[in-house]
Amino acid sequence: MDGRALNSRVTIQAPSAGVDAIGQPVTTWTTLATVWANIRQQSGAESIRADKDISIVQASIRIRRRTDVTAAMRAVSSSTTYDIRAVLPDEQSREFVDLVCQAAS
């Protein structure tokens, strides 16, 4: 894989359970790694949910091969947070992993 194609910094975050000040369960996000990536916006859609306009972006994020990334995690790039929907490893060359992601705003 050409390293020049990885031109964006992405932080991979994993959920962790905790409790807030009054003892209620909350999910917090801890940083697993910050990596170089190539982000490709695949498609976008707009819908109305709870009387609000919502835009949904489908993206593919390619990173160097890692075995510790799961679909329960998220990727953060600049001000955009992507929910990881699937992890697709490259089984032939074993050089990269594609993260199928969705961002809503």
C-alpha positions as CSV (number, residue, x, y, z in Angstrom):
1,M,0.0,0.0,0.0
2,D,1.3,3.4,-0.9
3,G,1.9,5.4,2.3
4,R,1.1,8.7,0.6
5,A,-2.5,7.6,0.2
6,L,-2.9,7.6,4.0
7,N,-3.3,11.4,4.4
8,S,-5.7,11.9,7.3
9,R,-5.2,11.4,11.1
10,V,-7.9,9.2,12.7
11,T,-8.4,8.4,16.3
12,I,-9.8,4.9,17.0
13,Q,-11.9,4.9,20.2
14,A,-13.3,2.0,22.2
15,P,-16.3,2.2,24.5
16,S,-15.8,1.7,28.2
17,A,-18.4,1.5,30.9
18,G,-18.4,3.7,33.9
19,V,-20.6,5.6,36.3
20,D,-21.4,9.3,36.6
21,A,-21.3,11.5,39.8
22,I,-24.7,10.2,41.0
23,G,-24.0,6.5,40.2
24,Q,-25.8,6.2,36.9
25,P,-24.1,4.0,34.2
26,V,-22.5,5.9,31.3
27,T,-20.5,5.0,28.3
28,T,-17.2,6.8,27.9
29,W,-14.7,6.5,25.0
30,T,-11.1,5.7,25.5
31,T,-8.5,6.1,22.8
32,L,-7.1,2.9,21.4
33,A,-4.8,4.4,18.8
34,T,-4.3,7.4,16.5
35,V,-3.4,6.3,13.0
36,W,-2.9,7.5,9.5
37,A,-5.9,6.8,7.2
38,N,-7.5,7.4,3.9
39,I,-11.1,8.5,4.2
40,R,-13.5,8.0,1.3
41,Q,-17.0,9.4,1.4
42,Q,-19.1,6.7,-0.3
43,S,-22.6,8.2,-0.1
44,G,-24.9,10.6,1.8
45,A,-28.5,10.8,2.6
46,E,-30.9,13.1,4.4
47,S,-33.9,12.1,6.4
48,I,-36.2,13.5,9.1
49,R,-36.0,11.9,12.5
50,A,-37.8,13.2,15.6
51,D,-38.8,16.3,13.6
52,K,-35.2,17.2,12.8
53,D,-33.3,17.0,9.5
54,I,-30.5,14.5,9.8
55,S,-27.8,13.9,7.3
56,I,-26.1,10.5,7.2
57,V,-22.8,9.9,5.5
58,Q,-21.5,6.5,4.6
59,A,-17.7,6.3,4.5
60,S,-14.9,3.9,4.1
61,I,-11.7,4.4,6.2
62,R,-8.6,2.5,5.2
63,I,-5.9,2.1,7.8
64,R,-2.8,-0.1,8.1
65,R,-3.6,-3.6,9.3
66,R,-4.7,-3.9,12.9
67,T,-6.3,-6.9,14.6
68,D,-7.7,-5.0,17.6
69,V,-10.4,-2.9,15.9
70,T,-14.0,-4.0,16.1
71,A,-17.4,-2.9,15.0
72,A,-18.2,-1.7,18.5
73,M,-15.7,1.1,18.2
74,R,-15.7,4.5,16.5
75,A,-13.3,6.6,14.5
76,V,-12.8,10.4,15.0
77,S,-11.3,12.6,12.3
78,S,-11.2,16.4,12.8
79,S,-14.7,17.2,14.0
80,T,-16.5,14.2,12.5
81,T,-17.2,11.0,14.5
82,Y,-17.8,7.8,12.5
83,D,-19.5,4.8,14.0
84,I,-17.7,1.7,12.7
85,R,-20.3,-0.7,11.2
86,A,-17.9,-3.4,9.9
87,V,-14.2,-4.2,9.8
88,L,-13.0,-5.7,6.5
89,P,-9.5,-7.0,6.6
90,D,-7.4,-7.4,3.4
91,E,-6.8,-11.2,3.5
92,Q,-4.6,-11.3,0.4
93,S,-1.9,-8.8,1.0
94,R,-2.6,-8.4,4.7
95,E,-1.5,-4.7,4.5
96,F,-4.7,-2.8,5.4
97,V,-8.1,-2.9,7.0
98,D,-11.2,-1.1,5.6
99,L,-13.6,0.3,8.2
100,V,-17.2,0.6,6.9
101,C,-18.5,3.7,8.8
102,Q,-21.5,5.9,9.2
103,A,-21.6,9.5,10.5
104,A,-24.8,11.3,11.4
105,S,-25.2,15.0,12.0
